[in-house]
Amino acid sequence: MARSTMATLIGYVRDLIGDPSPAPSGCSLQFSDDSIQAVLDQHRTDVFQYRLEEADDIQTTGVVAWKAFYAQKPFWETGAVMQNNSWAVVVPTTAYEIEGRWVFATTQTKLPYWITGSYYDVYAAACDLLRRWVGAVKLDFDFSQVNAAYHRSQKVRALQELIKLYQQRQPLRRIRLPRRDSANIGRRW
């Protein structure tokens, strides 16, 4: 059973891949919520006490208020835990997890704020799901009858175009690789 905290992300990915829920009359869903969640979990990043950026809201009196906080990473699972600088848990008035933004009704003073939770690469998940869909559709075939031709292969091309589009939207990841060949440069034995 899909986690209730994933409902927004699952719906977002469904929109990306064109698999609406509920399915139109006479149609069935290509993927279950559990399947989409499983693929999303493969593209999850868990963070612990990740520093949030506060937005300076300059009032007409010249006083700076801090009500909005940003993670600089979008697509968060609902239910992330926020803490202030004394590590006390704080609850925002409004959460915009898709954007990675949390807003309080009043100004906050115990900066910085930290968040513990999970964010997702929804575009990588969409690409994986679309590849699975292409695999299923490739088993279909084109055929013709008198005065009519049916081309199921156009669906494969359309899904592959979506894959290309979403591959371009995936965030870049940085990794560090040690160079073992240069570890002893400059050493004299």
Secondary structure, DSSP 8 states (H G I E B T S, - for coil): ---GGGHHHHHHHHHHHT--SS--TT---SS-HHHHHHHHHHTEEEEEEEE-EEEEEE-TTS-EEEEEEE-SS--B-TT-EEE-TT--EE--SEEETTTTEEE-SS---S---EEEEEEE-HHHHHHHHHHHHHHHHTT---EEETTEEE-THHHHHHHHHHHHHHHHHS---------GGGTTTT---
